[in-house]
Amino acid sequence: MKIPEILMVETVHQPGSLAKVLQVIAEAGLTIEHLNALRRAQGRTVWEITLEMDEEADRSLYERIDGLPNARFIGKSDRVFNRHRGGKIRTVAALSINTLQVLRDIYTPGVARVCLAIEKDPQAAYEFTSVGSTVAVVTNGTAVLGLGNIGPLAGLPVMEGKAALFADLIGLSAVPILIEERRPQQVADIVAAIQLSFGAIQLEDFAAPECFEIERLLRERLRKPVLHDDQHGTAVVALAALTNAARRAGKRWEESVIGQIGLGAAGLGIVRLLRAGGAKRLLGADRNPDAVARLVALGGEGVTLESIMQRSDIVIATTGVKGLIKPEWVRPGQVILALSNPDPEIEPLVARDRGAAFAADGKGINNVLAFPGLFKGALAARAAQFTDAMLMAAARVIAEGAQGDALVPDPLDKSMHERVAAAVEEAAR
């Protein structure tokens, strides 16, 4: 997996100094993700250069930069760690507690009146507490990003990131919940035991196949929205991207033969939503026969990877395996969405060179476009569960919001998230 490396490089303030550094990076086969001039003094500039480097990348790059006549490798930046230091979220008061009367109203003795009102009518909690705007983000850390089973504590930075996005993009509060348990029934018992604190439950980074059973058990037990984001949030954004990609290639995805490579949580979530949306012919491939059986239960056909490439008009890949799709397998006119991130199953440029009508990777197709609006809309409608109609409504609005050549909108466009929320709420009602 590629991890950001942030180099600190000092160059002499002369023409060509920075260019020589960038040339060394290019010769190492690396792409610059971000370049920032931190400071300039006494004829020298300090640059912060962000690269994505996997474990196999040649670290002698640092020595080659240091060997340039007008440059010096200083070290690595702690920017990413600094932005995590102390955590990324806080619990703050929603009103100023600046007089004794406010204190007595929000705490004892005034709060007793509200407690008794909720005892009499539990629905009053949605008006007089934060339940209606609070999401539990729950994980057991068994499938964190592309890192795998690293445990819930190591996955906490991801959960905090989700909570920060909920707060900043859509104005919801979210609380990370870490569970040291893998067995579906026990996980469901734990979440059900604490669910009263939250208006909705987001399951995050649970490994397949346990994730399917955990979600099913919680949906059966709880009368509130439960969503496994790796399945359904990913599926919503993938459907939005597919809608635009197919349109640009002159295809209707509902009438096309669609091949799904990789039938884990994301792959099966995509298959299920496409099926619900009207896809007639779905092929799927996975090394796990149990995953293929789930595909068949959803109405798809289990085939080989090569068969998918031979028969499909549209190919979607979510395997996490870099370079899995061989260039010679691409058929002219295919639409290929290789969504594994950061390394796709086939580079879009390679696929297009081999005749694909349209090809894209997963760098910009991120479920952050879906989950904030999905949850705000569901909570606003006080929905008892997420439905396919709600997911389809979100996908439709996201697809319609794409501008220019983009398959999906800017994930930092807050008005986009509000439009998704409004569409989800309308579908729920």
C-alpha positions as CSV (number, residue, x, y, z in Angstrom):
1,M,0.0,0.0,0.0
2,K,1.3,3.5,-0.8
3,I,1.7,5.7,2.2
4,P,2.4,9.5,2.0
5,E,6.1,10.4,2.5
6,I,6.7,14.1,3.0
7,L,10.2,15.2,2.2
8,M,11.9,18.4,3.4
9,V,14.3,19.7,0.7
10,E,16.2,23.0,0.7
11,T,17.3,24.5,-2.7
12,V,19.4,27.4,-3.6
13,H,17.1,30.2,-4.9
14,Q,18.4,30.0,-8.5
15,P,16.7,29.0,-11.8
16,G,16.6,25.2,-12.3
17,S,17.4,24.2,-8.7
18,L,13.9,22.9,-7.9
19,A,13.6,21.4,-11.4
20,K,16.7,19.2,-10.8
21,V,15.1,17.9,-7.5
22,L,11.8,17.1,-9.4
23,Q,13.8,15.3,-12.1
24,V,15.4,13.0,-9.6
25,I,11.9,12.2,-8.2
26,A,10.6,11.5,-11.7
27,E,13.5,9.2,-12.5
28,A,12.6,7.2,-9.4
29,G,9.1,6.6,-10.9
30,L,7.3,8.6,-8.3
31,T,4.5,11.1,-8.6
32,I,4.3,14.3,-6.6
33,E,1.0,14.7,-4.8
34,H,1.7,18.1,-3.3
35,L,4.4,20.8,-3.4
36,N,4.6,23.6,-1.0
37,A,7.2,26.3,-0.3
38,L,7.5,26.6,3.5
39,R,9.9,29.5,3.8
40,R,12.6,31.4,1.9
41,A,15.5,33.2,3.6
42,Q,19.1,34.1,2.7
43,G,18.8,32.9,-0.9
44,R,17.5,29.4,0.0
45,T,14.0,27.9,-0.1
46,V,12.7,25.0,2.0
47,W,10.2,22.8,0.1
48,E,7.7,20.3,1.5
49,I,7.3,17.6,-1.2
50,T,4.5,15.0,-0.7
51,L,5.0,11.7,-2.5
52,E,3.1,8.4,-2.3
53,M,5.7,5.6,-1.8
54,D,5.1,1.9,-1.2
55,E,7.4,-0.4,0.6
56,E,9.3,-1.3,-2.6
57,A,10.2,2.3,-3.4
58,D,13.9,3.0,-3.6
59,R,14.8,5.1,-0.6
60,S,18.2,6.0,-2.2
61,L,16.2,8.9,-3.7
62,Y,17.1,10.9,-0.6
63,E,20.8,10.4,-1.2
64,R,20.5,11.4,-4.8
65,I,18.7,14.6,-3.9
66,D,21.3,15.4,-1.3
67,G,24.0,14.9,-3.9
68,L,22.7,17.6,-6.2
69,P,24.9,20.8,-6.2
70,N,22.1,23.2,-5.4
71,A,19.9,21.1,-3.1
72,R,20.0,19.5,0.3
73,F,17.7,16.7,1.8
74,I,16.8,17.9,5.3
75,G,14.6,15.1,6.4
76,K,10.9,14.2,6.6
77,S,8.0,16.4,7.6
78,D,5.7,15.5,10.5
79,R,2.8,17.3,8.9
80,V,0.5,14.2,8.9
81,F,1.3,13.3,12.5
82,N,1.0,17.0,13.6
83,R,-2.6,17.1,12.2
84,H,-3.4,14.0,14.3
85,R,-1.7,15.1,17.4
86,G,-4.2,15.1,20.3
87,G,-6.9,13.6,18.1
88,K,-9.0,15.1,15.4
89,I,-12.3,15.6,17.2
90,R,-13.7,17.3,20.4
91,T,-16.9,17.3,22.3
92,V,-18.0,20.9,22.8
93,A,-20.9,22.6,24.5
94,A,-23.7,23.7,22.2
95,L,-24.5,26.8,24.3
96,S,-22.5,29.1,26.5
97,I,-22.6,28.2,30.2
98,N,-21.8,31.7,31.5
99,T,-24.3,32.2,34.4
100,L,-25.5,30.2,37.4
101,Q,-29.0,30.2,35.9
102,V,-27.8,28.6,32.7
103,L,-25.9,26.0,34.8
104,R,-29.1,25.3,36.9
105,D,-31.2,25.0,33.7
106,I,-29.0,22.6,31.8
107,Y,-27.8,20.5,34.8
108,T,-29.4,20.1,38.2
109,P,-32.2,20.9,39.1
110,G,-33.6,22.0,35.7
111,V,-32.5,19.0,33.8
112,A,-34.9,16.8,35.9
113,R,-37.9,18.2,34.1
114,V,-36.5,17.1,30.7
115,C,-35.6,13.7,32.0
116,L,-39.2,13.1,33.2
117,A,-40.5,14.3,29.9
118,I,-38.4,11.8,28.0
119,E,-39.4,9.0,30.5
120,K,-43.1,9.8,29.6
121,D,-42.4,10.1,25.9
122,P,-39.1,8.5,24.6
123,Q,-39.5,10.3,21.2
124,A,-38.9,13.6,23.1
125,A,-35.2,12.6,23.2
126,Y,-35.0,13.5,19.5
127,E,-36.1,17.1,20.4
128,F,-34.3,17.7,23.8
129,T,-31.0,15.7,23.4
130,S,-28.4,15.2,20.7
131,V,-29.6,11.7,19.8
132,G,-31.2,12.9,16.5
133,S,-27.9,14.3,15.3
134,T,-25.4,11.8,16.6
135,V,-24.0,8.8,14.8
136,A,-22.0,5.9,16.3
137,V,-19.0,5.0,14.1
138,V,-18.3,1.4,15.1
139,T,-15.3,-0.8,14.2
140,N,-13.5,-3.9,15.3
141,G,-10.5,-3.0,13.1
142,T,-10.5,-6.2,11.0
143,A,-10.4,-4.5,7.6
144,V,-8.9,-1.0,8.0
145,L,-8.3,0.8,4.7
146,G,-5.9,-1.4,2.7
147,L,-4.0,-2.2,5.9
148,G,-6.1,-5.2,6.9
149,N,-6.7,-6.6,10.4
150,I,-4.7,-4.1,12.4
151,G,-7.1,-4.0,15.4
152,P,-9.6,-1.4,16.6
153,L,-7.1,0.9,18.4
154,A,-4.9,1.2,15.4
155,G,-8.1,2.0,13.4
156,L,-9.1,4.8,15.7
157,P,-7.5,7.5,13.5
158,V,-9.8,6.4,10.6
159,M,-12.8,6.6,12.9
160,E,-11.9,10.0,14.2
161,G,-11.5,11.1,10.5
162,K,-15.0,9.9,9.8
163,A,-16.3,11.8,12.8
164,A,-14.4,15.0,11.7
165,L,-16.0,14.7,8.3
166,F,-19.5,14.3,9.7
167,A,-19.0,17.4,11.8
168,D,-17.4,19.6,9.1
169,L,-19.3,18.6,6.0
170,I,-22.8,18.1,7.3
171,G,-23.0,19.2,10.9
172,L,-23.6,15.9,12.6
173,S,-21.8,14.6,15.7
174,A,-20.2,11.2,15.5
175,V,-18.6,9.1,18.2
176,P,-16.0,6.4,17.5
177,I,-16.8,3.1,19.2
178,L,-14.0,0.5,19.3
179,I,-15.0,-3.1,19.8
180,E,-12.6,-6.0,20.6
181,E,-14.8,-8.7,19.2
182,R,-15.1,-10.5,15.8
183,R,-18.1,-12.9,16.3
184,P,-21.1,-11.3,14.6
185,Q,-23.6,-12.2,17.4
186,Q,-21.5,-10.7,20.1
187,V,-20.7,-7.6,18.1
188,A,-24.5,-7.1,17.5
189,D,-25.1,-7.6,21.2
190,I,-22.5,-4.9,22.2
191,V,-23.8,-2.4,19.7
192,A,-27.4,-3.1,20.6
193,A,-26.5,-2.5,24.3
194,I,-25.3,1.0,23.6
195,Q,-27.5,2.1,20.8
196,L,-29.8,4.4,22.8
197,S,-27.1,7.0,22.8
198,F,-27.2,7.4,19.0
199,G,-29.7,8.1,16.3
200,A,-27.9,5.9,13.8
201,I,-25.1,3.4,13.5
202,Q,-22.3,3.4,10.9
203,L,-20.4,0.2,10.7
204,E,-16.9,0.8,9.5
205,D,-13.9,-1.4,8.6
206,F,-15.5,-4.7,9.5
207,A,-14.0,-7.6,7.4
208,A,-16.1,-9.8,5.1
209,P,-17.9,-12.1,5.6
210,E,-18.6,-11.2,9.2
211,C,-19.7,-7.7,8.2
212,F,-22.7,-9.0,6.3
213,E,-24.0,-10.9,9.3
214,I,-23.4,-8.1,11.7
215,E,-25.3,-5.6,9.6
216,R,-28.2,-8.1,9.2
217,L,-28.5,-8.8,12.9
218,L,-28.4,-5.1,13.8
219,R,-31.0,-4.2,11.1
220,E,-33.3,-6.8,12.5
221,R,-32.9,-5.7,16.1
222,L,-32.8,-1.9,15.9
223,R,-35.5,0.5,14.8
224,K,-32.9,3.1,13.5
225,P,-30.6,3.5,10.5
226,V,-27.7,1.0,10.3
227,L,-25.3,1.2,7.4
228,H,-22.0,-0.7,6.7
229,D,-20.3,2.1,4.8
230,D,-17.7,-0.1,3.1
231,Q,-20.6,-1.8,1.4
232,H,-23.3,0.7,0.8
233,G,-21.5,4.1,0.9
234,T,-19.0,2.7,-1.6
235,A,-21.8,1.3,-3.7
236,V,-23.6,4.7,-3.9
237,V,-20.5,6.6,-5.1
238,A,-19.6,3.7,-7.5
239,L,-23.1,3.9,-9.0
240,A,-22.9,7.6,-9.4
241,A,-19.5,7.3,-11.2
242,L,-20.8,4.4,-13.3
243,T,-23.8,6.4,-14.4
244,N,-21.6,9.2,-15.8
245,A,-19.0,6.9,-17.2
246,A,-21.6,4.8,-19.1
247,R,-23.3,7.9,-20.4
248,R,-20.0,9.3,-21.8
249,A,-19.3,5.9,-23.4
250,G,-22.8,5.9,-25.0
251,K,-24.0,3.0,-22.9
252,R,-27.0,2.4,-20.6
253,W,-25.6,0.5,-17.6
254,E,-29.0,-1.1,-16.9
255,E,-28.9,-2.8,-20.3
256,S,-25.2,-3.6,-20.3
257,V,-23.3,-6.8,-19.2
258,I,-21.6,-5.7,-16.0
259,G,-18.6,-7.6,-14.5
260,Q,-17.6,-7.1,-10.9
261,I,-14.1,-8.2,-10.0
262,G,-13.7,-8.8,-6.3
263,L,-16.7,-9.8,-4.2
264,G,-15.7,-8.5,-0.7
265,A,-17.8,-5.9,1.2
266,A,-17.4,-3.2,-1.5
267,G,-17.9,-5.5,-4.5
268,L,-21.0,-7.2,-3.2
269,G,-22.4,-3.9,-2.0
270,I,-22.0,-2.6,-5.6
271,V,-23.6,-5.7,-7.1
272,R,-26.6,-5.5,-4.7
273,L,-27.3,-1.9,-5.5
274,L,-26.9,-2.3,-9.2
275,R,-29.3,-5.3,-9.1
276,A,-31.8,-3.2,-7.1
277,G,-31.4,-0.4,-9.6
278,G,-32.3,-2.6,-12.6
279,A,-29.1,-4.2,-13.8
280,K,-30.1,-7.3,-15.8
281,R,-26.8,-9.1,-16.4
282,L,-24.2,-9.2,-13.6
283,L,-21.1,-11.3,-13.7
284,G,-18.7,-11.7,-10.8
285,A,-15.3,-13.2,-9.9
286,D,-13.6,-13.9,-6.6
287,R,-11.1,-16.4,-5.3
288,N,-13.5,-17.2,-2.3
289,P,-16.3,-19.6,-3.3
290,D,-18.5,-18.3,-0.5
291,A,-18.3,-14.8,-1.9
292,V,-19.3,-16.2,-5.3
293,A,-22.2,-18.0,-3.7
294,R,-23.4,-14.6,-2.2
295,L,-23.2,-13.1,-5.7
296,V,-25.4,-15.9,-7.1
297,A,-27.9,-15.4,-4.3
298,L,-28.2,-11.8,-5.5
299,G,-28.9,-12.9,-9.0
300,G,-25.4,-12.7,-10.5
301,E,-23.4,-15.3,-12.3
302,G,-20.0,-16.5,-11.0
303,V,-17.3,-16.6,-13.7
304,T,-13.6,-16.3,-14.1
305,L,-11.7,-13.1,-14.2
306,E,-10.8,-13.7,-17.9
307,S,-14.5,-14.4,-18.7
308,I,-15.5,-11.1,-17.2
309,M,-13.0,-9.3,-19.4
310,Q,-14.2,-11.2,-22.4
311,R,-18.0,-10.8,-21.9
312,S,-18.5,-7.5,-20.0
313,D,-19.4,-4.1,-21.4
314,I,-18.7,-2.5,-18.1
315,V,-16.0,-3.8,-15.7
316,I,-15.8,-2.7,-12.0
317,A,-12.8,-3.9,-9.9
318,T,-12.5,-3.6,-6.1
319,T,-9.9,-6.2,-5.3
320,G,-7.0,-4.2,-3.8
321,V,-4.6,-6.0,-6.1
322,K,-2.4,-3.7,-8.1
323,G,-2.1,-4.5,-11.8
324,L,-4.6,-7.5,-11.7
325,I,-6.1,-6.7,-15.0
326,K,-3.7,-7.4,-17.9
327,P,-3.7,-4.8,-20.6
328,E,-4.2,-7.4,-23.3
329,W,-7.5,-8.4,-21.7
330,V,-9.1,-5.0,-22.4
331,R,-11.7,-5.1,-25.2
332,P,-12.4,-2.1,-27.4
333,G,-15.4,-0.1,-26.2
334,Q,-15.3,-1.3,-22.6
335,V,-15.9,0.9,-19.6
336,I,-13.4,0.1,-16.8
337,L,-13.6,1.4,-13.3
338,A,-10.6,0.0,-11.4
339,L,-11.5,1.4,-8.0
340,S,-8.8,0.0,-5.7
341,N,-7.0,2.8,-4.0
342,P,-4.2,3.9,-4.2
343,D,-3.1,1.3,-6.7
344,P,-5.8,0.4,-9.3
345,E,-6.1,-3.0,-11.0
346,I,-5.2,-1.3,-14.3
347,E,-4.1,2.3,-14.9
348,P,-6.7,4.3,-16.7
349,L,-4.3,5.5,-19.4
350,V,-3.2,1.9,-20.1
351,A,-6.8,0.8,-20.4
352,R,-7.7,3.6,-22.8
353,D,-4.6,2.9,-24.9
354,R,-5.9,-0.7,-25.2
355,G,-9.2,0.6,-26.6
356,A,-11.4,1.2,-23.5
357,A,-14.1,3.7,-24.3
358,F,-13.8,5.1,-20.8
359,A,-11.5,4.2,-17.8
360,A,-11.0,5.6,-14.3
361,D,-9.5,4.6,-11.0
362,G,-10.6,5.1,-7.4
363,K,-8.5,8.1,-6.4
364,G,-11.5,10.5,-6.8
365,I,-14.3,8.0,-6.3
366,N,-14.6,8.1,-2.5
367,N,-17.5,7.2,-0.2
368,V,-17.0,10.5,1.6
369,L,-19.4,11.8,-1.0
370,A,-22.1,9.5,0.3
371,F,-22.1,8.8,4.0
372,P,-22.6,12.3,5.4
373,G,-25.7,13.1,3.4
374,L,-27.0,9.6,3.8
375,F,-27.0,9.8,7.5
376,K,-28.3,13.4,7.8
377,G,-31.2,12.6,5.5
378,A,-32.0,9.4,7.4
379,L,-31.9,11.2,10.7
380,A,-34.0,14.1,9.5
381,A,-36.7,11.7,8.3
382,R,-36.3,9.6,11.5
383,A,-36.1,6.6,9.2
384,A,-36.2,3.2,10.8
385,Q,-33.7,1.8,8.3
386,F,-31.8,2.6,5.1
387,T,-33.7,1.5,2.0
388,D,-32.6,1.0,-1.6
389,A,-34.7,4.0,-2.6
390,M,-32.6,6.2,-0.2
391,L,-29.3,4.8,-1.6
392,M,-30.4,5.3,-5.2
393,A,-31.6,8.9,-4.5
394,A,-28.1,9.7,-3.1
395,A,-26.4,8.1,-6.1
396,R,-28.6,10.1,-8.5
397,V,-27.9,13.5,-6.9
398,I,-24.1,12.7,-6.7
399,A,-24.1,11.8,-10.4
400,E,-26.0,15.0,-11.3
401,G,-23.6,17.1,-9.3
402,A,-20.5,16.2,-11.4
403,Q,-19.0,19.1,-13.3
404,G,-17.0,19.0,-16.6
405,D,-15.0,15.8,-17.1
406,A,-15.3,14.7,-13.5
407,L,-17.2,11.5,-12.8
408,V,-18.3,12.8,-9.3
409,P,-18.4,16.2,-7.6
410,D,-15.9,17.8,-5.3
411,P,-16.2,16.0,-2.0
412,L,-15.5,19.3,-0.1
413,D,-18.5,21.0,-1.7
414,K,-20.8,21.2,1.4
415,S,-23.8,22.2,-0.6
416,M,-23.4,18.8,-2.4
417,H,-23.8,17.0,0.9
418,E,-26.9,19.0,1.8
419,R,-28.5,18.1,-1.6
420,V,-27.7,14.4,-0.9
421,A,-29.3,14.7,2.5
422,A,-32.4,16.4,1.1
423,A,-32.8,13.7,-1.5
424,V,-32.3,10.9,1.0
425,E,-34.8,12.5,3.4
426,E,-37.4,12.8,0.6
427,A,-36.9,9.2,-0.4
428,A,-37.2,8.1,3.3
429,R,-40.4,9.9,3.8
